[in-house]
């Protein structure tokens, strides 16, 4: 019988807390675990980095042109950079990265966990073998979270560069105004909130697919349900985190 929503939410929170506790434990980072995590970062971020940078550059160029044109139409050209930073850098880029990594790696991870469960490979140590959750899946989850953090940092940097080039070309005379705009928007409190939001996004993308895979039955026919269930869970959590972030920021 399917668990109720409160029951699933409680299990997800408990599983996330256990995974986070294991992730911050130094004993987790053995040499094999580091290799697995590095391979996951490579698959989730490094292999698609050129395409990701290009997508961020195109998105940044489009948004800065739209924002600049709209601000000029309303006589608010002095607020162009503020609007750009608040809309794209603080809000859209973290969401874009989290969804990108979730679709690229999270769905596959959830399906793999469901297959392991269906084949009985997640049972307690029947033969003294290593726990696949801690030995294989936890490092991969850590790799997914690191990929979200790394791609978010790269996406923010790319969009900041694109904004400067779009508004000031390669002229050095815009440095002072640009630095003032960055300092005005990225206050310490805003940066702290941004960092917490991105961290929650990374944890959600890493944990929810595994939890969705573990929640499937032992029937092989339930394996295809793991990926969409995990993606829906990620979308819901990301929306909730974003809504809370906006409510706190602009209340």
Rosetta constraint file for C-alpha pairs under 8 A:
AtomPair CA 3 CA 7 HARMONIC 5.91 0.50
AtomPair CA 3 CA 8 HARMONIC 6.15 0.50
AtomPair CA 4 CA 8 HARMONIC 6.24 0.50
AtomPair CA 5 CA 9 HARMONIC 6.02 0.50
AtomPair CA 6 CA 10 HARMONIC 6.01 0.50
AtomPair CA 7 CA 11 HARMONIC 6.20 0.50
AtomPair CA 8 CA 12 HARMONIC 6.07 0.50
AtomPair CA 9 CA 13 HARMONIC 6.18 0.50
AtomPair CA 10 CA 14 HARMONIC 6.15 0.50
AtomPair CA 11 CA 15 HARMONIC 5.96 0.50
AtomPair CA 12 CA 16 HARMONIC 5.95 0.50
AtomPair CA 12 CA 208 HARMONIC 7.21 0.50
AtomPair CA 12 CA 211 HARMONIC 6.29 0.50
AtomPair CA 13 CA 17 HARMONIC 6.09 0.50
AtomPair CA 14 CA 18 HARMONIC 6.26 0.50
AtomPair CA 15 CA 19 HARMONIC 6.09 0.50
AtomPair CA 15 CA 207 HARMONIC 7.89 0.50
AtomPair CA 15 CA 211 HARMONIC 7.04 0.50
AtomPair CA 16 CA 20 HARMONIC 6.00 0.50
AtomPair CA 16 CA 203 HARMONIC 7.86 0.50
AtomPair CA 16 CA 207 HARMONIC 6.02 0.50
AtomPair CA 16 CA 208 HARMONIC 7.96 0.50
AtomPair CA 17 CA 21 HARMONIC 6.10 0.50
AtomPair CA 18 CA 22 HARMONIC 6.23 0.50
AtomPair CA 19 CA 23 HARMONIC 6.03 0.50
AtomPair CA 19 CA 138 HARMONIC 7.21 0.50
AtomPair CA 19 CA 207 HARMONIC 7.53 0.50
AtomPair CA 20 CA 24 HARMONIC 6.35 0.50
AtomPair CA 21 CA 25 HARMONIC 6.45 0.50
AtomPair CA 22 CA 28 HARMONIC 6.54 0.50
AtomPair CA 23 CA 28 HARMONIC 6.61 0.50
AtomPair CA 23 CA 138 HARMONIC 7.49 0.50
AtomPair CA 23 CA 142 HARMONIC 7.05 0.50
AtomPair CA 24 CA 28 HARMONIC 7.81 0.50
AtomPair CA 25 CA 29 HARMONIC 7.78 0.50
AtomPair CA 28 CA 33 HARMONIC 7.10 0.50
AtomPair CA 28 CA 134 HARMONIC 7.83 0.50
AtomPair CA 29 CA 33 HARMONIC 5.57 0.50
AtomPair CA 29 CA 34 HARMONIC 5.85 0.50
AtomPair CA 30 CA 34 HARMONIC 6.18 0.50
AtomPair CA 31 CA 35 HARMONIC 6.33 0.50
AtomPair CA 32 CA 36 HARMONIC 6.25 0.50
AtomPair CA 33 CA 37 HARMONIC 6.11 0.50
AtomPair CA 33 CA 135 HARMONIC 6.62 0.50
AtomPair CA 33 CA 136 HARMONIC 7.12 0.50
AtomPair CA 33 CA 139 HARMONIC 5.43 0.50
AtomPair CA 34 CA 38 HARMONIC 6.02 0.50
AtomPair CA 34 CA 139 HARMONIC 7.00 0.50
AtomPair CA 35 CA 39 HARMONIC 6.19 0.50
AtomPair CA 36 CA 40 HARMONIC 6.28 0.50
AtomPair CA 36 CA 136 HARMONIC 7.09 0.50
AtomPair CA 36 CA 139 HARMONIC 5.92 0.50
AtomPair CA 36 CA 140 HARMONIC 6.19 0.50
AtomPair CA 36 CA 143 HARMONIC 7.82 0.50
AtomPair CA 37 CA 41 HARMONIC 6.24 0.50
AtomPair CA 37 CA 139 HARMONIC 4.78 0.50
AtomPair CA 37 CA 140 HARMONIC 5.10 0.50
AtomPair CA 37 CA 141 HARMONIC 7.65 0.50
AtomPair CA 37 CA 142 HARMONIC 6.22 0.50
AtomPair CA 37 CA 143 HARMONIC 4.42 0.50
AtomPair CA 37 CA 144 HARMONIC 7.99 0.50
AtomPair CA 38 CA 42 HARMONIC 6.17 0.50
AtomPair CA 38 CA 143 HARMONIC 6.39 0.50
AtomPair CA 39 CA 43 HARMONIC 6.18 0.50
AtomPair CA 39 CA 143 HARMONIC 7.66 0.50
AtomPair CA 40 CA 44 HARMONIC 5.94 0.50
AtomPair CA 40 CA 140 HARMONIC 5.63 0.50
AtomPair CA 40 CA 143 HARMONIC 5.00 0.50
AtomPair CA 40 CA 144 HARMONIC 6.43 0.50
AtomPair CA 41 CA 45 HARMONIC 5.61 0.50
AtomPair CA 41 CA 46 HARMONIC 6.71 0.50
AtomPair CA 41 CA 143 HARMONIC 4.84 0.50
AtomPair CA 41 CA 144 HARMONIC 6.23 0.50
AtomPair CA 41 CA 146 HARMONIC 6.72 0.50
AtomPair CA 41 CA 147 HARMONIC 5.33 0.50
AtomPair CA 42 CA 46 HARMONIC 4.53 0.50
AtomPair CA 42 CA 47 HARMONIC 5.91 0.50
AtomPair CA 43 CA 47 HARMONIC 5.69 0.50
AtomPair CA 43 CA 48 HARMONIC 7.86 0.50
AtomPair CA 43 CA 105 HARMONIC 7.97 0.50
AtomPair CA 44 CA 48 HARMONIC 7.32 0.50
AtomPair CA 44 CA 101 HARMONIC 6.37 0.50
AtomPair CA 44 CA 104 HARMONIC 6.78 0.50
AtomPair CA 44 CA 105 HARMONIC 6.05 0.50
AtomPair CA 44 CA 143 HARMONIC 7.98 0.50
AtomPair CA 44 CA 144 HARMONIC 6.61 0.50
AtomPair CA 44 CA 147 HARMONIC 6.11 0.50
AtomPair CA 45 CA 49 HARMONIC 5.82 0.50
AtomPair CA 45 CA 101 HARMONIC 7.86 0.50
AtomPair CA 45 CA 147 HARMONIC 5.48 0.50
AtomPair CA 45 CA 150 HARMONIC 7.86 0.50
AtomPair CA 45 CA 151 HARMONIC 6.72 0.50
AtomPair CA 48 CA 52 HARMONIC 6.03 0.50
AtomPair CA 49 CA 53 HARMONIC 6.04 0.50
AtomPair CA 50 CA 54 HARMONIC 6.22 0.50
AtomPair CA 51 CA 55 HARMONIC 6.12 0.50
AtomPair CA 52 CA 56 HARMONIC 6.19 0.50
AtomPair CA 52 CA 155 HARMONIC 7.97 0.50
AtomPair CA 53 CA 57 HARMONIC 6.08 0.50
AtomPair CA 53 CA 154 HARMONIC 7.70 0.50
AtomPair CA 53 CA 155 HARMONIC 6.83 0.50
AtomPair CA 53 CA 158 HARMONIC 6.91 0.50
AtomPair CA 54 CA 58 HARMONIC 6.18 0.50
AtomPair CA 55 CA 59 HARMONIC 6.06 0.50
AtomPair CA 56 CA 60 HARMONIC 5.88 0.50
AtomPair CA 56 CA 155 HARMONIC 6.01 0.50
AtomPair CA 56 CA 158 HARMONIC 6.64 0.50
AtomPair CA 56 CA 159 HARMONIC 6.42 0.50
AtomPair CA 57 CA 61 HARMONIC 6.09 0.50
AtomPair CA 57 CA 158 HARMONIC 6.26 0.50
AtomPair CA 57 CA 159 HARMONIC 6.12 0.50
AtomPair CA 57 CA 162 HARMONIC 6.23 0.50
AtomPair CA 58 CA 62 HARMONIC 6.18 0.50
AtomPair CA 59 CA 63 HARMONIC 6.12 0.50
AtomPair CA 60 CA 64 HARMONIC 6.01 0.50
AtomPair CA 60 CA 88 HARMONIC 7.51 0.50
AtomPair CA 60 CA 159 HARMONIC 5.13 0.50
AtomPair CA 60 CA 162 HARMONIC 6.16 0.50
AtomPair CA 60 CA 163 HARMONIC 6.74 0.50
AtomPair CA 61 CA 65 HARMONIC 6.20 0.50
AtomPair CA 61 CA 159 HARMONIC 7.92 0.50
AtomPair CA 61 CA 162 HARMONIC 6.22 0.50
AtomPair CA 61 CA 163 HARMONIC 6.83 0.50
AtomPair CA 61 CA 166 HARMONIC 6.84 0.50
AtomPair CA 62 CA 66 HARMONIC 6.23 0.50
AtomPair CA 63 CA 67 HARMONIC 5.96 0.50
AtomPair CA 63 CA 84 HARMONIC 7.21 0.50
AtomPair CA 63 CA 88 HARMONIC 7.47 0.50
AtomPair CA 64 CA 68 HARMONIC 5.80 0.50
AtomPair CA 64 CA 80 HARMONIC 7.83 0.50
AtomPair CA 64 CA 84 HARMONIC 6.23 0.50
AtomPair CA 64 CA 163 HARMONIC 6.21 0.50
AtomPair CA 64 CA 166 HARMONIC 7.42 0.50
AtomPair CA 65 CA 69 HARMONIC 5.97 0.50
AtomPair CA 65 CA 166 HARMONIC 7.84 0.50
AtomPair CA 66 CA 70 HARMONIC 6.06 0.50
AtomPair CA 67 CA 71 HARMONIC 5.95 0.50
AtomPair CA 67 CA 80 HARMONIC 6.12 0.50
AtomPair CA 67 CA 83 HARMONIC 7.10 0.50
AtomPair CA 67 CA 84 HARMONIC 6.59 0.50
AtomPair CA 68 CA 72 HARMONIC 6.15 0.50
AtomPair CA 68 CA 77 HARMONIC 6.58 0.50
AtomPair CA 68 CA 80 HARMONIC 5.36 0.50
AtomPair CA 69 CA 73 HARMONIC 6.25 0.50
AtomPair CA 70 CA 74 HARMONIC 6.50 0.50
AtomPair CA 71 CA 75 HARMONIC 6.05 0.50
AtomPair CA 71 CA 76 HARMONIC 4.62 0.50
AtomPair CA 71 CA 77 HARMONIC 4.85 0.50
AtomPair CA 71 CA 78 HARMONIC 7.89 0.50
AtomPair CA 71 CA 79 HARMONIC 7.02 0.50
AtomPair CA 71 CA 80 HARMONIC 6.07 0.50
AtomPair CA 72 CA 76 HARMONIC 5.63 0.50
AtomPair CA 72 CA 77 HARMONIC 4.79 0.50
AtomPair CA 76 CA 80 HARMONIC 7.17 0.50
AtomPair CA 79 CA 83 HARMONIC 6.15 0.50
AtomPair CA 80 CA 84 HARMONIC 6.13 0.50
AtomPair CA 81 CA 85 HARMONIC 5.97 0.50
AtomPair CA 81 CA 178 HARMONIC 7.93 0.50
AtomPair CA 81 CA 181 HARMONIC 6.50 0.50
AtomPair CA 82 CA 86 HARMONIC 6.11 0.50
AtomPair CA 82 CA 181 HARMONIC 6.54 0.50
AtomPair CA 82 CA 182 HARMONIC 7.99 0.50
AtomPair CA 82 CA 185 HARMONIC 6.38 0.50
AtomPair CA 83 CA 87 HARMONIC 5.89 0.50
AtomPair CA 84 CA 88 HARMONIC 5.66 0.50
AtomPair CA 84 CA 89 HARMONIC 7.08 0.50
AtomPair CA 85 CA 89 HARMONIC 4.87 0.50
AtomPair CA 85 CA 90 HARMONIC 6.25 0.50
AtomPair CA 85 CA 182 HARMONIC 7.93 0.50
AtomPair CA 85 CA 185 HARMONIC 7.18 0.50
AtomPair CA 86 CA 90 HARMONIC 5.14 0.50
AtomPair CA 86 CA 91 HARMONIC 6.64 0.50
AtomPair CA 86 CA 185 HARMONIC 7.41 0.50
AtomPair CA 87 CA 91 HARMONIC 5.45 0.50
AtomPair CA 87 CA 92 HARMONIC 6.36 0.50
AtomPair CA 88 CA 92 HARMONIC 4.70 0.50
AtomPair CA 88 CA 93 HARMONIC 5.87 0.50
AtomPair CA 89 CA 93 HARMONIC 5.53 0.50
AtomPair CA 89 CA 94 HARMONIC 7.64 0.50
AtomPair CA 89 CA 156 HARMONIC 5.77 0.50
AtomPair CA 89 CA 159 HARMONIC 7.08 0.50
AtomPair CA 89 CA 160 HARMONIC 7.85 0.50
AtomPair CA 90 CA 94 HARMONIC 7.07 0.50
AtomPair CA 90 CA 194 HARMONIC 6.73 0.50
AtomPair CA 91 CA 95 HARMONIC 6.61 0.50
AtomPair CA 91 CA 242 HARMONIC 7.95 0.50
AtomPair CA 92 CA 96 HARMONIC 5.93 0.50
AtomPair CA 93 CA 97 HARMONIC 6.08 0.50
AtomPair CA 93 CA 152 HARMONIC 6.71 0.50
AtomPair CA 93 CA 155 HARMONIC 6.53 0.50
AtomPair CA 93 CA 156 HARMONIC 6.87 0.50
AtomPair CA 94 CA 98 HARMONIC 6.12 0.50
AtomPair CA 94 CA 152 HARMONIC 5.79 0.50
AtomPair CA 94 CA 198 HARMONIC 6.36 0.50
AtomPair CA 94 CA 201 HARMONIC 7.80 0.50
AtomPair CA 95 CA 99 HARMONIC 6.15 0.50
AtomPair CA 95 CA 201 HARMONIC 7.97 0.50
AtomPair CA 95 CA 238 HARMONIC 7.49 0.50
AtomPair CA 96 CA 100 HARMONIC 5.96 0.50
AtomPair CA 97 CA 101 HARMONIC 6.15 0.50
AtomPair CA 97 CA 148 HARMONIC 6.28 0.50
AtomPair CA 97 CA 151 HARMONIC 6.51 0.50
AtomPair CA 97 CA 152 HARMONIC 6.04 0.50
AtomPair CA 97 CA 155 HARMONIC 7.98 0.50
AtomPair CA 98 CA 102 HARMONIC 6.01 0.50
AtomPair CA 98 CA 148 HARMONIC 6.05 0.50
AtomPair CA 98 CA 201 HARMONIC 6.22 0.50
AtomPair CA 98 CA 202 HARMONIC 6.91 0.50
AtomPair CA 98 CA 205 HARMONIC 6.64 0.50
AtomPair CA 99 CA 103 HARMONIC 6.08 0.50
AtomPair CA 99 CA 235 HARMONIC 7.81 0.50
AtomPair CA 100 CA 104 HARMONIC 6.12 0.50
AtomPair CA 101 CA 105 HARMONIC 5.63 0.50
AtomPair CA 101 CA 106 HARMONIC 6.63 0.50
AtomPair CA 101 CA 144 HARMONIC 7.34 0.50
AtomPair CA 101 CA 147 HARMONIC 7.47 0.50
AtomPair CA 101 CA 148 HARMONIC 6.57 0.50
AtomPair CA 101 CA 205 HARMONIC 7.42 0.50
AtomPair CA 102 CA 106 HARMONIC 4.30 0.50
AtomPair CA 102 CA 107 HARMONIC 6.39 0.50
AtomPair CA 102 CA 205 HARMONIC 5.63 0.50
AtomPair CA 102 CA 231 HARMONIC 6.99 0.50
AtomPair CA 102 CA 234 HARMONIC 7.61 0.50
AtomPair CA 103 CA 107 HARMONIC 5.83 0.50
AtomPair CA 103 CA 231 HARMONIC 7.38 0.50
AtomPair CA 104 CA 108 HARMONIC 7.42 0.50
AtomPair CA 105 CA 109 HARMONIC 6.18 0.50
AtomPair CA 105 CA 144 HARMONIC 7.21 0.50
AtomPair CA 106 CA 110 HARMONIC 6.23 0.50
AtomPair CA 106 CA 144 HARMONIC 7.63 0.50
AtomPair CA 106 CA 205 HARMONIC 6.34 0.50
AtomPair CA 106 CA 206 HARMONIC 6.77 0.50
AtomPair CA 106 CA 209 HARMONIC 5.62 0.50
AtomPair CA 106 CA 227 HARMONIC 7.79 0.50
AtomPair CA 106 CA 230 HARMONIC 7.70 0.50
AtomPair CA 106 CA 231 HARMONIC 7.59 0.50
AtomPair CA 107 CA 111 HARMONIC 6.29 0.50
AtomPair CA 107 CA 209 HARMONIC 6.38 0.50
AtomPair CA 107 CA 226 HARMONIC 7.78 0.50
AtomPair CA 107 CA 227 HARMONIC 4.57 0.50
AtomPair CA 107 CA 228 HARMONIC 7.27 0.50
AtomPair CA 107 CA 230 HARMONIC 6.76 0.50
AtomPair CA 107 CA 231 HARMONIC 6.64 0.50
AtomPair CA 108 CA 112 HARMONIC 6.21 0.50
AtomPair CA 108 CA 227 HARMONIC 6.90 0.50
AtomPair CA 109 CA 113 HARMONIC 6.31 0.50
AtomPair CA 109 CA 209 HARMONIC 6.36 0.50
AtomPair CA 109 CA 210 HARMONIC 6.56 0.50
AtomPair CA 110 CA 114 HARMONIC 6.27 0.50
AtomPair CA 110 CA 209 HARMONIC 4.34 0.50
AtomPair CA 110 CA 210 HARMONIC 4.93 0.50
AtomPair CA 110 CA 211 HARMONIC 7.59 0.50
AtomPair CA 110 CA 212 HARMONIC 6.28 0.50
AtomPair CA 110 CA 213 HARMONIC 4.77 0.50
AtomPair CA 110 CA 226 HARMONIC 5.81 0.50
AtomPair CA 110 CA 227 HARMONIC 5.54 0.50
AtomPair CA 110 CA 230 HARMONIC 6.72 0.50
AtomPair CA 111 CA 115 HARMONIC 6.24 0.50
AtomPair CA 111 CA 213 HARMONIC 6.19 0.50
AtomPair CA 111 CA 223 HARMONIC 6.31 0.50
AtomPair CA 111 CA 224 HARMONIC 6.88 0.50
AtomPair CA 111 CA 226 HARMONIC 5.57 0.50
AtomPair CA 111 CA 227 HARMONIC 5.58 0.50
AtomPair CA 112 CA 116 HARMONIC 6.25 0.50
AtomPair CA 112 CA 213 HARMONIC 7.48 0.50
AtomPair CA 113 CA 117 HARMONIC 6.19 0.50
AtomPair CA 113 CA 137 HARMONIC 8.00 0.50
AtomPair CA 113 CA 210 HARMONIC 6.16 0.50
AtomPair CA 113 CA 213 HARMONIC 4.92 0.50
AtomPair CA 113 CA 214 HARMONIC 6.41 0.50
AtomPair CA 114 CA 118 HARMONIC 6.13 0.50
AtomPair CA 114 CA 212 HARMONIC 7.90 0.50
AtomPair CA 114 CA 213 HARMONIC 4.24 0.50
AtomPair CA 114 CA 214 HARMONIC 6.10 0.50
AtomPair CA 114 CA 216 HARMONIC 6.21 0.50
AtomPair CA 114 CA 222 HARMONIC 7.98 0.50
AtomPair CA 114 CA 223 HARMONIC 5.36 0.50
AtomPair CA 114 CA 226 HARMONIC 6.42 0.50
AtomPair CA 115 CA 119 HARMONIC 6.19 0.50
AtomPair CA 115 CA 213 HARMONIC 7.98 0.50
AtomPair CA 115 CA 220 HARMONIC 7.23 0.50
AtomPair CA 115 CA 223 HARMONIC 6.19 0.50
AtomPair CA 116 CA 120 HARMONIC 6.22 0.50
AtomPair CA 116 CA 121 HARMONIC 5.11 0.50
AtomPair CA 116 CA 122 HARMONIC 6.16 0.50
AtomPair CA 117 CA 121 HARMONIC 5.90 0.50
AtomPair CA 117 CA 122 HARMONIC 5.47 0.50
AtomPair CA 117 CA 123 HARMONIC 7.79 0.50
AtomPair CA 117 CA 213 HARMONIC 7.69 0.50
AtomPair CA 117 CA 214 HARMONIC 6.72 0.50
AtomPair CA 117 CA 216 HARMONIC 7.77 0.50
AtomPair CA 117 CA 217 HARMONIC 7.73 0.50
AtomPair CA 117 CA 218 HARMONIC 6.15 0.50
AtomPair CA 118 CA 217 HARMONIC 6.98 0.50
AtomPair CA 118 CA 218 HARMONIC 4.21 0.50
AtomPair CA 118 CA 219 HARMONIC 5.82 0.50
AtomPair CA 118 CA 220 HARMONIC 5.69 0.50
AtomPair CA 118 CA 223 HARMONIC 7.61 0.50
AtomPair CA 119 CA 218 HARMONIC 7.35 0.50
AtomPair CA 120 CA 218 HARMONIC 7.59 0.50
AtomPair CA 121 CA 132 HARMONIC 7.70 0.50
AtomPair CA 122 CA 131 HARMONIC 7.33 0.50
AtomPair CA 122 CA 132 HARMONIC 6.63 0.50
AtomPair CA 122 CA 133 HARMONIC 7.26 0.50
AtomPair CA 124 CA 131 HARMONIC 7.52 0.50
AtomPair CA 125 CA 129 HARMONIC 5.82 0.50
AtomPair CA 125 CA 130 HARMONIC 7.13 0.50
AtomPair CA 125 CA 131 HARMONIC 6.79 0.50
AtomPair CA 130 CA 135 HARMONIC 6.54 0.50
AtomPair CA 131 CA 135 HARMONIC 5.83 0.50
AtomPair CA 132 CA 136 HARMONIC 5.12 0.50
AtomPair CA 132 CA 137 HARMONIC 6.34 0.50
AtomPair CA 133 CA 137 HARMONIC 4.83 0.50
AtomPair CA 133 CA 138 HARMONIC 5.87 0.50
AtomPair CA 134 CA 138 HARMONIC 5.03 0.50
AtomPair CA 134 CA 139 HARMONIC 7.36 0.50
AtomPair CA 135 CA 139 HARMONIC 7.01 0.50
AtomPair CA 136 CA 140 HARMONIC 6.48 0.50
AtomPair CA 137 CA 141 HARMONIC 6.07 0.50
AtomPair CA 138 CA 142 HARMONIC 6.19 0.50
AtomPair CA 139 CA 143 HARMONIC 6.14 0.50
AtomPair CA 140 CA 144 HARMONIC 6.26 0.50
AtomPair CA 141 CA 145 HARMONIC 6.30 0.50
AtomPair CA 141 CA 206 HARMONIC 4.79 0.50
AtomPair CA 141 CA 207 HARMONIC 6.75 0.50
AtomPair CA 142 CA 146 HARMONIC 6.15 0.50
AtomPair CA 142 CA 206 HARMONIC 6.87 0.50
AtomPair CA 143 CA 147 HARMONIC 6.10 0.50
AtomPair CA 144 CA 148 HARMONIC 6.41 0.50
AtomPair CA 144 CA 202 HARMONIC 7.46 0.50
AtomPair CA 144 CA 205 HARMONIC 7.24 0.50
AtomPair CA 144 CA 206 HARMONIC 5.56 0.50
AtomPair CA 145 CA 149 HARMONIC 6.41 0.50
AtomPair CA 145 CA 202 HARMONIC 4.54 0.50
AtomPair CA 145 CA 203 HARMONIC 6.05 0.50
AtomPair CA 145 CA 205 HARMONIC 6.86 0.50
AtomPair CA 145 CA 206 HARMONIC 5.49 0.50
AtomPair CA 146 CA 150 HARMONIC 6.00 0.50
AtomPair CA 146 CA 202 HARMONIC 7.36 0.50
AtomPair CA 147 CA 151 HARMONIC 5.91 0.50
AtomPair CA 148 CA 152 HARMONIC 6.02 0.50
AtomPair CA 148 CA 198 HARMONIC 7.99 0.50
AtomPair CA 148 CA 201 HARMONIC 7.76 0.50
AtomPair CA 148 CA 202 HARMONIC 5.48 0.50
AtomPair CA 149 CA 153 HARMONIC 6.34 0.50
AtomPair CA 149 CA 198 HARMONIC 6.93 0.50
AtomPair CA 149 CA 199 HARMONIC 7.33 0.50
AtomPair CA 149 CA 202 HARMONIC 6.60 0.50
AtomPair CA 150 CA 154 HARMONIC 6.26 0.50
AtomPair CA 151 CA 155 HARMONIC 5.85 0.50
AtomPair CA 152 CA 156 HARMONIC 6.09 0.50
AtomPair CA 152 CA 198 HARMONIC 7.83 0.50
AtomPair CA 153 CA 157 HARMONIC 6.26 0.50
AtomPair CA 154 CA 158 HARMONIC 6.12 0.50
AtomPair CA 155 CA 159 HARMONIC 6.17 0.50
AtomPair CA 156 CA 160 HARMONIC 6.16 0.50
AtomPair CA 157 CA 161 HARMONIC 6.29 0.50
AtomPair CA 158 CA 162 HARMONIC 6.12 0.50
AtomPair CA 159 CA 163 HARMONIC 6.06 0.50
AtomPair CA 160 CA 164 HARMONIC 6.42 0.50
AtomPair CA 161 CA 165 HARMONIC 6.23 0.50
AtomPair CA 162 CA 166 HARMONIC 5.93 0.50
AtomPair CA 163 CA 167 HARMONIC 6.20 0.50
AtomPair CA 164 CA 168 HARMONIC 5.67 0.50
AtomPair CA 164 CA 169 HARMONIC 6.85 0.50
AtomPair CA 164 CA 174 HARMONIC 7.81 0.50
AtomPair CA 164 CA 178 HARMONIC 7.32 0.50
AtomPair CA 165 CA 169 HARMONIC 4.17 0.50
AtomPair CA 165 CA 170 HARMONIC 5.91 0.50
AtomPair CA 168 CA 172 HARMONIC 8.00 0.50
AtomPair CA 168 CA 173 HARMONIC 7.79 0.50
AtomPair CA 168 CA 174 HARMONIC 5.97 0.50
AtomPair CA 174 CA 178 HARMONIC 5.93 0.50
AtomPair CA 175 CA 179 HARMONIC 5.92 0.50
AtomPair CA 176 CA 180 HARMONIC 6.21 0.50
AtomPair CA 177 CA 181 HARMONIC 6.26 0.50
AtomPair CA 178 CA 182 HARMONIC 6.27 0.50
AtomPair CA 179 CA 183 HARMONIC 6.10 0.50
AtomPair CA 180 CA 184 HARMONIC 6.03 0.50
AtomPair CA 181 CA 185 HARMONIC 6.27 0.50
AtomPair CA 182 CA 186 HARMONIC 5.71 0.50
AtomPair CA 183 CA 187 HARMONIC 6.26 0.50
AtomPair CA 185 CA 190 HARMONIC 7.58 0.50
AtomPair CA 186 CA 190 HARMONIC 5.72 0.50
AtomPair CA 186 CA 191 HARMONIC 5.80 0.50
AtomPair CA 187 CA 191 HARMONIC 6.17 0.50
AtomPair CA 188 CA 192 HARMONIC 6.12 0.50
AtomPair CA 189 CA 193 HARMONIC 6.25 0.50
AtomPair CA 190 CA 194 HARMONIC 6.03 0.50
AtomPair CA 190 CA 249 HARMONIC 7.98 0.50
AtomPair CA 191 CA 195 HARMONIC 6.04 0.50
AtomPair CA 192 CA 196 HARMONIC 6.25 0.50
AtomPair CA 193 CA 197 HARMONIC 6.15 0.50
AtomPair CA 193 CA 245 HARMONIC 7.50 0.50
AtomPair CA 194 CA 198 HARMONIC 6.21 0.50
AtomPair CA 195 CA 199 HARMONIC 6.11 0.50
AtomPair CA 196 CA 200 HARMONIC 6.20 0.50
AtomPair CA 197 CA 201 HARMONIC 6.20 0.50
AtomPair CA 197 CA 241 HARMONIC 6.92 0.50
AtomPair CA 197 CA 242 HARMONIC 7.54 0.50
AtomPair CA 197 CA 245 HARMONIC 7.15 0.50
AtomPair CA 198 CA 202 HARMONIC 6.16 0.50
AtomPair CA 199 CA 203 HARMONIC 6.23 0.50
AtomPair CA 200 CA 204 HARMONIC 6.06 0.50
AtomPair CA 200 CA 241 HARMONIC 7.49 0.50
AtomPair CA 201 CA 205 HARMONIC 6.19 0.50
AtomPair CA 201 CA 238 HARMONIC 6.38 0.50
AtomPair CA 201 CA 241 HARMONIC 7.82 0.50
AtomPair CA 202 CA 206 HARMONIC 6.18 0.50
AtomPair CA 203 CA 207 HARMONIC 5.85 0.50
AtomPair CA 204 CA 208 HARMONIC 5.59 0.50
AtomPair CA 204 CA 234 HARMONIC 6.25 0.50
AtomPair CA 204 CA 237 HARMONIC 7.01 0.50
AtomPair CA 204 CA 238 HARMONIC 7.53 0.50
AtomPair CA 205 CA 209 HARMONIC 7.02 0.50
AtomPair CA 205 CA 234 HARMONIC 6.26 0.50
AtomPair CA 206 CA 210 HARMONIC 7.39 0.50
AtomPair CA 207 CA 211 HARMONIC 6.23 0.50
AtomPair CA 208 CA 212 HARMONIC 6.03 0.50
AtomPair CA 208 CA 230 HARMONIC 5.81 0.50
AtomPair CA 208 CA 233 HARMONIC 6.62 0.50
AtomPair CA 208 CA 234 HARMONIC 6.36 0.50
AtomPair CA 209 CA 213 HARMONIC 6.21 0.50
AtomPair CA 209 CA 226 HARMONIC 7.51 0.50
AtomPair CA 209 CA 227 HARMONIC 6.97 0.50
AtomPair CA 209 CA 229 HARMONIC 7.94 0.50
AtomPair CA 209 CA 230 HARMONIC 4.52 0.50
AtomPair CA 209 CA 231 HARMONIC 7.11 0.50
AtomPair CA 209 CA 234 HARMONIC 7.85 0.50
AtomPair CA 210 CA 214 HARMONIC 6.22 0.50
AtomPair CA 210 CA 230 HARMONIC 7.81 0.50
AtomPair CA 211 CA 215 HARMONIC 6.18 0.50
AtomPair CA 211 CA 230 HARMONIC 7.71 0.50
AtomPair CA 212 CA 216 HARMONIC 6.76 0.50
AtomPair CA 212 CA 226 HARMONIC 5.62 0.50
AtomPair CA 212 CA 227 HARMONIC 7.60 0.50
AtomPair CA 212 CA 229 HARMONIC 6.30 0.50
AtomPair CA 212 CA 230 HARMONIC 5.17 0.50
AtomPair CA 213 CA 223 HARMONIC 7.73 0.50
AtomPair CA 213 CA 226 HARMONIC 5.18 0.50
AtomPair CA 213 CA 227 HARMONIC 7.66 0.50
AtomPair CA 213 CA 230 HARMONIC 7.63 0.50
AtomPair CA 216 CA 222 HARMONIC 6.22 0.50
AtomPair CA 216 CA 223 HARMONIC 6.92 0.50
AtomPair CA 216 CA 225 HARMONIC 7.81 0.50
AtomPair CA 216 CA 226 HARMONIC 6.67 0.50
AtomPair CA 217 CA 222 HARMONIC 6.34 0.50
AtomPair CA 218 CA 222 HARMONIC 7.65 0.50
AtomPair CA 219 CA 223 HARMONIC 7.45 0.50
AtomPair CA 222 CA 226 HARMONIC 7.22 0.50
AtomPair CA 224 CA 228 HARMONIC 7.80 0.50
AtomPair CA 225 CA 229 HARMONIC 6.06 0.50
AtomPair CA 226 CA 230 HARMONIC 6.01 0.50
AtomPair CA 227 CA 231 HARMONIC 6.17 0.50
AtomPair CA 228 CA 232 HARMONIC 6.05 0.50
AtomPair CA 229 CA 233 HARMONIC 6.18 0.50
AtomPair CA 230 CA 234 HARMONIC 6.16 0.50
AtomPair CA 231 CA 235 HARMONIC 6.17 0.50
AtomPair CA 232 CA 236 HARMONIC 6.21 0.50
AtomPair CA 233 CA 237 HARMONIC 6.19 0.50
AtomPair CA 234 CA 238 HARMONIC 5.97 0.50
AtomPair CA 235 CA 239 HARMONIC 6.08 0.50
AtomPair CA 236 CA 240 HARMONIC 6.21 0.50
AtomPair CA 237 CA 241 HARMONIC 6.10 0.50
AtomPair CA 238 CA 242 HARMONIC 6.01 0.50
AtomPair CA 239 CA 243 HARMONIC 6.00 0.50
AtomPair CA 240 CA 244 HARMONIC 6.14 0.50
AtomPair CA 241 CA 245 HARMONIC 6.06 0.50
AtomPair CA 242 CA 246 HARMONIC 6.15 0.50
AtomPair CA 243 CA 247 HARMONIC 6.08 0.50
AtomPair CA 244 CA 248 HARMONIC 6.14 0.50
AtomPair CA 245 CA 249 HARMONIC 6.02 0.50
AtomPair CA 246 CA 250 HARMONIC 5.85 0.50
AtomPair CA 246 CA 251 HARMONIC 7.73 0.50
AtomPair CA 247 CA 251 HARMONIC 5.26 0.50
